Amino acid sequence: MSTPLLEARGASRAFGGGVFDRQQFVAVADASLVIPEDDPVVVAIAGESGSGKTTLARLLLGILPPTGGSVRYQGTELRDLDTKMRQTFRRQVQAVFQDPFEVFNPFYRVDHSLTVPVAKFFPELSRSERRQRIEEGLQAVGLRPEETLGRYPHQLSGGQRQRIMVARALLLDPRVIVADEPVSMVDASLRATILETLSRIHRERGISLVYITHDLTTAYQLSHTILVMYQGAVVEVGEVEQVIKAPKHPYTQLLVSSIPLPDAKRRWGEGTVEVTHSGPTVEEDVEIPSATGGCAFAERCPHVMPRCRQQRPPLVQTDAGRAAACYLYEDAAVLSEEQVAGLSYGGR
């Protein structure tokens, strides 16, 4: 494989541990993923609140530096980028955040959020060319320029504000868009519209997407591959079709089983999480692991074993195109960071 456009290799991020706060909290532990240079992909990062999804997104965007491992752009550590290359990175790797209202300055019209980045990254364009570029960007996300420009953020709906943020990213001709829960704060009628816009952008413009979400349904609809995170650790990774339809890790199975089905006779919470494996017999009544060691999911896992509290399980290849971090598959081969990163984009 050629040098990836953007990659994380064993990236970790811890907070605390200083003079005044000696207790350290690990928000992301040894996460690896790859965005290829010439093969646009859609990678979902899924998990419940507090799983480390947003922290991983901030590592990829260069907003936070990793405290372990590395995040690289075209083979160079983000912290080592020179001025020119950092400028290119800032243009080519764009973000769409969860709450669009927080992104806008309420004292400026929405035009300000569009004109400033265009003027900064494309100073050679004339005023009329910048205006044309902005109008084309708004039309690409389904907005009418005459009904959008000139307004203040509070005069637009949440869906309109979010689509403006997608348009803002598109104006800079990015190669990667990191979308952090882009539809969680809009109503259901607009979610499909925004997701379809992102999918169309990927198909037509060849832009890779890193889609951060707690919603496995939209992850399944939009992405090619998926990383499932729990308390900072990637517990399952692979092709989305495999992971969602036949999850291996008990946490992923719990997430999938919690998706409401269109069955009026089915009660909430019915059904059990079952695991098929070739490993050891599951033992009952074992001690739950402490918060400082072992598998983070052990205190919720119905299949916890003594060794689960002693050491965090590595990612092992359970079958082709997928890996899980669980001792239920002890006979499977442990994967390297490079192999895990390959699974994150389907190994294409």
N, C-alpha and C positions, 0 to 999 in steps of 0.2 A: 504494500500500500504506500502511496506517495505521502509526503508530509501532510498531516491533517490541517485543516483550516483553524480549528479550535479544538483543544483537548484538555481534559483533566486526567491526571494520572495519580492515583492514590491521594487525591486532594482531601485535606482535613482542615477544619477550622474550630479552634477552641477559644472560649472566652473566660476571663478571670485568670486566676493563678498568679496575680501580681502581689505587690507588697501589702496592699490594703484588702485584697480579696484573694485569699490563698486557695479557695475552692475553685477548681477548674471545671467548666461545663463544655463538653464536646458537642458542637452543633452538627458537624459533618465529619464522618470518619471514613477515610480511605475510599472516596468515591472516584470512579473512573468512567469516562465516556468520551466519545470521539464524534466530531462533526467533520466529515470528509471534505477535501478541497474541491473535488469535481463531481460529487454525487449528492445532490441535495436530499436531506432526510428530514423526517419529523420524529423527534424523540420526546416522549412524555416522561415527566418525573412526577410520580404520584405518591400520595400518602396523606395521613390525617394531619391536622394542625400540630405543629411542634416536631414534625418528622425531619426537618432540615431542608425542605425543598427550596424555600426562599433563600436560605443561606448559600446553598449550592448555586442558585441562579446568580447571586451577587458575586460569588467567586468567579463564575464564567464571564461576568460583565466587567470584572476588574474593580468593582466597588469595594470589595473586601480582599485583602491578601490572604492566601492560605497559610496556616501555621504548620502544615506538613504537606508533603507531596508537591505537586506542581500544577499550574494552569498555564498553557502555552497557546500562543497565536502564531501560526505558521512556523512552528518549531522553536519559538523564542519565548522564554518565561515573560509573563506580563510585566513583572517588575524590571526587566532588562530591556524593554522596548525603548528605542531612541525616540526623539521628538516626532520625527516624520512618520515612523512606523506606528507610534501610539495614536497619532492623528488618524491614520488609516484604520486602525483597530476600532477607534471610537465611531468612525463612520460605518464600518462594515458590520459591526456587532451592535445591534440596537435592542432596546427594551420596550416592552409594553407592560405597565404595572397594573396591579390589581384595582387600585382606586384612582380613576382618572381625575377626580376633582382635586386630589392632593397635588397633582402634577401642575395644574394651572395656577397662575397668580391671579387672584380674583380682581385685582386692580387693572389688569390688562385684558384687552379683547383676545379672543382665541387666535387671531391672526398672528399675535406676537410669538406664540409657541411654534408657529410654522415658518415665519419669515426669518427668525434669528438663526436657526440651524442651517437653513438654505444659504443665507448670507455668509455664514462662517465657513461652510464646507465647499461652497461654489461661488467664491467672490468674483469669478470671471463673468457671471451671468448679469445681464442688465435687469433693471427693475421689472420690465414687462415680461422678460423670460422667467424671472423668479415667480411672478404672479401666475404665469401660465403653468409652471411646474406645480405650484400649490393647488391650483384648480384641478389639474389632472390627477393629483394625488387624492384629493377629496372625492372626485368622481369614481376613482378606483375602489373606494370603500363604500360606495353607495350614498354619498352625501352630495347635495346640491350646493355649489359654492355661494350662490346668491342668497341662500337661506342659512348659511353657516358663518361666513366671514362677516366681520363687523359686530358680532355678538359677544357678550361676556359669558364666562363659563356657566353662571347660574341661570342663564337664559336658555340653556340647552339641556336635553335629557341626558341621563347617564349613558345610554347607548350611543348617543351622538358624540359625547365627550370621549368615550372609549374608541370609537371609530376614528376620531380626529387623531388620537394617539397612534393608531395603526397607520394612518395617513402620514403622520409626522415621521414615523420610522421609514416608510416607503420613500419619502422625499430624498433620502440620503443614499439610495441605491444600496441597501445593505445586502450582505450575503447570509447573515444569521439574524433571526429575531428571537429574543428570549421573552416569551409571554408568560408572566407570572399571574396565574388565576385571572385571565383577561375577561372571563364572563361571570365571575362569582358575584359581582355587584350590579348586574343588570337583570331585568326580569326575563322570564323563560321565553317570551316571544322574540327577544332580541338575541338570545344566546346562539340560536341556530344561524342567524344572519352573520354574527361576528365570526363564528367558527367556520362558516362557509367562505367568508372573506379571507381568512387566514389560509384555508385549504387551497383556495383559488390562487392566492398569491404564491404559495409554494409551487403549485403546478405550472402556472404561467410564467413566473419570473425566476424560477429555479432558486428560491430562497429557502434555506434550511430553517426549521422551527424547533425551538426547545420549549415545549409546552408544559408548564407547571400547573398541577391541578390536584384536587382531592376527589375529583369526580371520575371514576373509572369508566363510566359510560361515554363521556366525551373523549377521554383518552383513547378508548377503543375506536371511536369513530374517526379520530383525526390522525393518530400516530402510526408509525411503522413498528417502532420498538418502544419499550417502556422500562423504566427503572422504578421499582417500588421501594420506598424508604420508610424506615421506622426508627425513631429516636436517633437520627443522624446516620444510620447505617443503611446501605443498600442490601435489602434482604432477598430480592429477586430481580433478575434482569433478563431480557430476551425479546423475541418477537411478540408483539402485542396479542396476536391471535392465540398463541400458545399460553401466554401468561394469564390472560383473562378467561379463556375457555377451559383451561385445565391447570389451575394454579398449583404450584408445588409447595411453597412456603406456607405454614399455618396462618401467618398474618395476611398474606395475599388471599388465602381462602376465606378468611374472616371478612375481608373487605368485599370480595365478590359475593359472598353469601348475604351481605347486608344490603345489596342493591335491591330495591323494591321491584317485585314482578307484577305485571298487569293481570293479577288474579284476585278478584274481590273476595274469594273464599280463603285465601291464604293469610294467616295472621302474621303480624310483624314479629320477627325473631324466630319463626319456625325453621326447623332444619338444623342439622349439625355439620360441623366442619370435619371432614374425613381426610385422612392422609394415606396415600398409597406409597410405600417405600420398600426398599430391599435391605434396610439397615437393621439395627438391633431391636429387640422387643421393647416397647414403651413401658417404662416403669411408673407405677402410681405412687402418690403420696411422697414425692421428693421435695427437698427444700427449694424454695423459690430463690433465685439469684439476687444478690444485692444490687443496688443501683450502680455500683462502681466496677462490677466485673461480670463476665459471662454474657450470655445472650440477653439483649434488652427486652425481648418479647417473652422471656421465660415466665414472668409472673402472670401473663395472660394466656399462655399456651397450654392447651389441654394435653399436650404430648411431651411436657418437660421431663428431662432426664437429669441425673446428677451432674454429668459433665457439662450440661448447659449453663450451670452457674459458675463454672470454673474458668472458661475461656470462650471468647466470642467466636462463633463458628465462621470459617472462611467460605467464600463463594465457591461452590463446586458445580461442575457441569452435570446437570441431572439428565439432560438429553440434548440432541442437536439444536442449537440456536437458543439455549436457555440455561440459566444457572440460578441456584438458590443457596442461601447461607443457612444451612440447617444440618444438624447432626443426624437427622433421620436418613440422610443419604451419605453415610460415612464411606461407602465403597466407591463413590464417584470421585473423579479426579479434581484436585484443587486447581483453580485457574490463576494465572498470573494477571497482573494489572493490565498488560497488553491484551490478553485474551478477553478479559472482562470488558475492556474498552471496545474491542471488536464486536462483542455481542450487543453493545449499546446502539450500534447503527446497523445491525443485521449482518455484519461481517462481509458486506458487499465490496 
